[in-house]
Amino acid sequence: MKPTAILLLHCPDEQGIITEVTKFIADNKGNIVYLDQYVDRQDGMFFMRIEWEMDQFLVPREKLKDYIQTLYAARYQMTFSLYFNDEKPRMAIFVSKMSHCLYDLLARYKAGEWDVEIPCIISNHEDLRYVAEQFEIPYYVWSIKKDHSNKDEVEKAEMELLSKEKVTFIVLARYMQIVTENMIKAYPHHIINIHHSFLPAFVGAKPYHQAWERGVKIIGATSHYVTTELDAGPIIEQDVVRITHKDSPESLVLKGRDLEKIVLSRAVTKHIERKILVYNNKTIIFS
């Protein structure tokens, strides 16, 4: 594939934004290969994702961000992110003891489904080291005491590793620890979590067993970006599966885990493809 630039932007809606941006690309000999836009009429906001080939583009990539900032961001009160498709995202995976999401992520990575690098897997338990070894990915363990007295020390070490490995985003693959504000601020809208989501929601231990006891007919899973408010970040992907009275607690667990790994992988896919734009704790997911 030819190298491309990917521009994600949002700003107050007004006439001529698409024309101005596409004219800038065309005038500088860029070939547009993707364009998707959306207007939130309630808030009066304009959102766009545009991608163009860079092989003959006249503006050097190291100056492109400055051009966009000077020509358009100030003029349109625009917030934007700029990426290049030949710069692979670097994904760190955080895990605890459950392996289903980790296996699914690594299988997709090894199968070549994702244009991504995975420099490390981080855990608070030794349990899944064998999985990392199967896929030949470095596995790091920092145990967290029950009273969390070493939480700051552990996070400092984790952050140093993430910086050293130039990690660009984090996936919590059933990582059973709360991520602190320091890490969230370091990776805003770049930490992806997965959790079960039932109607009604069941908190605490054994949520699938609680769902079975209540006789619910639908179980679900939600993947979202992590914010300082627990499980309340911008939602990226959700799905549900129907169940019946014939299901046992064990079959609910199996169906729930299958749903969790599918929903998490869909969210990771969209993030890797740079097709997610966050605004006001909501996501705009481009096709």
Solvent accessible surface area in square Angstrom, and as a share of the most:
residue,aa,sasa,rsa
1,M,219,0.98
2,K,104,0.44
3,P,46,0.29
4,T,6,0.03
5,A,0,0.00
6,I,7,0.03
7,L,4,0.02
8,L,11,0.05
9,L,1,0.01
10,H,28,0.12
11,C,0,0.00
12,P,49,0.31
13,D,61,0.32
14,E,93,0.42
15,Q,178,0.79
16,G,30,0.29
17,I,3,0.01
18,I,60,0.30
19,T,89,0.51
20,E,52,0.23
21,V,4,0.02
22,T,30,0.17
23,K,118,0.50
24,F,18,0.08
25,I,0,0.00
26,A,65,0.51
27,D,84,0.43
28,N,27,0.14
29,K,127,0.54
30,G,10,0.10
31,N,85,0.43
32,I,58,0.30
33,V,74,0.43
34,Y,46,0.17
35,L,70,0.35
36,D,40,0.21
37,Q,77,0.34
38,Y,105,0.40
39,V,34,0.19
40,D,18,0.09
41,R,209,0.76
42,Q,174,0.77
43,D,71,0.37
44,G,33,0.32
45,M,22,0.10
46,F,7,0.03
47,F,1,0.00
48,M,0,0.00
49,R,6,0.02
50,I,0,0.00
51,E,21,0.09
52,W,1,0.00
53,E,30,0.14
54,M,21,0.10
55,D,71,0.37
56,Q,124,0.55
57,F,19,0.08
58,L,106,0.53
59,V,8,0.04
60,P,58,0.36
61,R,78,0.29
62,E,131,0.59
63,K,108,0.46
64,L,0,0.00
65,K,122,0.51
66,D,93,0.48
67,Y,90,0.34
68,I,4,0.02
69,Q,91,0.41
70,T,105,0.61
71,L,77,0.38
72,Y,16,0.06
73,A,4,0.03
74,A,77,0.60
75,R,142,0.52
76,Y,9,0.03
77,Q,136,0.60
78,M,16,0.07
79,T,79,0.46
80,F,30,0.13
81,S,45,0.29
82,L,32,0.16
83,Y,57,0.22
84,F,19,0.08
85,N,31,0.16
86,D,81,0.42
87,E,91,0.41
88,K,98,0.41
89,P,11,0.07
90,R,57,0.21
91,M,0,0.00
92,A,0,0.00
93,I,0,0.00
94,F,2,0.01
95,V,0,0.00
96,S,3,0.02
97,K,113,0.48
98,M,48,0.22
99,S,31,0.20
100,H,27,0.12
101,C,0,0.00
102,L,0,0.00
103,Y,74,0.28
104,D,25,0.13
105,L,1,0.00
106,L,0,0.00
107,A,51,0.40
108,R,64,0.23
109,Y,55,0.21
110,K,113,0.48
111,A,76,0.59
112,G,59,0.57
113,E,102,0.46
114,W,18,0.06
115,D,77,0.40
116,V,5,0.03
117,E,63,0.28
118,I,10,0.05
119,P,18,0.11
120,C,0,0.00
121,I,0,0.00
122,I,0,0.00
123,S,1,0.00
124,N,9,0.04
125,H,62,0.28
126,E,97,0.44
127,D,73,0.38
128,L,4,0.02
129,R,83,0.30
130,Y,108,0.41
131,V,0,0.00
132,A,0,0.00
133,E,112,0.50
134,Q,109,0.48
135,F,33,0.14
136,E,148,0.66
137,I,12,0.06
138,P,69,0.43
139,Y,17,0.06
140,Y,71,0.27
141,V,38,0.22
142,W,63,0.22
143,S,75,0.49
144,I,27,0.14
145,K,119,0.51
146,K,208,0.88
147,D,108,0.56
148,H,93,0.42
149,S,79,0.51
150,N,24,0.12
151,K,28,0.12
152,D,119,0.62
153,E,127,0.57
154,V,8,0.05
155,E,16,0.07
156,K,138,0.58
157,A,27,0.21
158,E,8,0.03
159,M,50,0.22
160,E,103,0.46
161,L,16,0.08
162,L,1,0.00
163,S,81,0.52
164,K,152,0.65
165,E,37,0.16
166,K,148,0.63
167,V,10,0.06
168,T,63,0.37
169,F,1,0.00
170,I,0,0.00
171,V,0,0.00
172,L,7,0.03
173,A,0,0.00
174,R,28,0.10
175,Y,20,0.08
176,M,109,0.49
177,Q,41,0.18
178,I,109,0.55
179,V,16,0.09
180,T,35,0.20
181,E,89,0.40
182,N,101,0.52
183,M,3,0.01
184,I,16,0.08
185,K,139,0.59
186,A,51,0.40
187,Y,27,0.10
188,P,79,0.50
189,H,70,0.31
190,H,53,0.24
191,I,1,0.00
192,I,0,0.00
193,N,24,0.12
194,I,3,0.02
195,H,41,0.18
196,H,37,0.16
197,S,34,0.22
198,F,5,0.02
199,L,148,0.74
200,P,60,0.38
201,A,76,0.59
202,F,17,0.07
203,V,127,0.73
204,G,61,0.59
205,A,86,0.67
206,K,134,0.57
207,P,21,0.13
208,Y,14,0.05
209,H,58,0.26
210,Q,51,0.23
211,A,0,0.00
212,W,118,0.41
213,E,130,0.58
214,R,158,0.58
215,G,39,0.37
216,V,16,0.09
217,K,103,0.43
218,I,54,0.27
219,I,1,0.00
220,G,3,0.02
221,A,0,0.00
222,T,5,0.03
223,S,0,0.00
224,H,5,0.02
225,Y,5,0.02
226,V,16,0.09
227,T,32,0.19
228,T,91,0.53
229,E,120,0.54
230,L,121,0.60
231,D,73,0.38
232,A,35,0.27
233,G,5,0.04
234,P,0,0.00
235,I,83,0.42
236,I,12,0.06
237,E,43,0.19
238,Q,96,0.43
239,D,46,0.24
240,V,84,0.48
241,V,50,0.28
242,R,163,0.59
243,I,7,0.04
244,T,73,0.43
245,H,151,0.67
246,K,171,0.72
247,D,16,0.08
248,S,43,0.28
249,P,19,0.12
250,E,112,0.50
251,S,31,0.20
252,L,1,0.01
253,V,28,0.16
254,L,121,0.60
255,K,74,0.31
256,G,2,0.02
257,R,93,0.34
258,D,66,0.34
259,L,15,0.07
260,E,0,0.00
261,K,57,0.24
262,I,53,0.27
263,V,0,0.00
264,L,1,0.00
265,S,2,0.01
266,R,101,0.37
267,A,0,0.00
268,V,0,0.00
269,T,39,0.23
270,K,52,0.22
271,H,23,0.10
272,I,11,0.06
273,E,72,0.32
274,R,33,0.12
275,K,35,0.15
276,I,17,0.08
277,L,12,0.06
278,V,28,0.16
279,Y,41,0.16
280,N,104,0.53
281,N,83,0.43
282,K,121,0.51
283,T,28,0.16
284,I,26,0.13
285,I,66,0.33
286,F,5,0.02
287,S,94,0.61
